[in-house]
């Protein structure tokens, strides 16, 4: 079975500061990992995904994440926060095989102050 | 127009009423899902379907049923709504013909309030 744990339900940063959102996963088989973003009153959209190719994955809007098997982690980072990054972020995992739905973490709300 | 369309977008109903949330997609995907979102709990899987003849329970299927009327349509029903089913419901799709990574494409959500 797969699961993800997002550390910190709320993260606050200043504009221009580093963004770090933490995600740890559990999976009995090699995982596929995702970060999704949800802006207020909208659905979820994909930020980036890891599918067993490069361990450092670059996504949209300057975000990136690194898959670390030894630490079972897939933390999301952005070097410099922008006000428009304020949103809720979800880490998700699926097993790298057919017939598996995504399992989501509980989400981390990112606040960005000027 | 949205590729994944949910109706209604907002609904207020009373305890005991039957409610249907509908989802249609124009992406041509074979897989469809229903999730519910609650504050602090993230998204939890209710039901999913990998083709018209395939229906699978997710982690929180009790109190819900689904129907896959066609490849493009997947509806969620609450036979007798109760207040703790108040939530934001999302329909999503994915395509087996891609890398089979499980990437999802979401609708804009249906906000249901049960009084």
Interface residues (C-beta under 8 A of the other chain):
Chain A: X6 X9 X32 X34 X36 X42 X43 X44 X45 X46 X49 X51 X90 X94 X96 X97 X98 X99 X100 X101 X102 X103 X104 X105 X106 X107
Chain B: X4 X33 X35 X40 X41 X42 X43 X44 X45 X48 X50 X56 X58 X90 X96 X99 X100 X101 X102 X103 X104 X106 X107 X108 X109
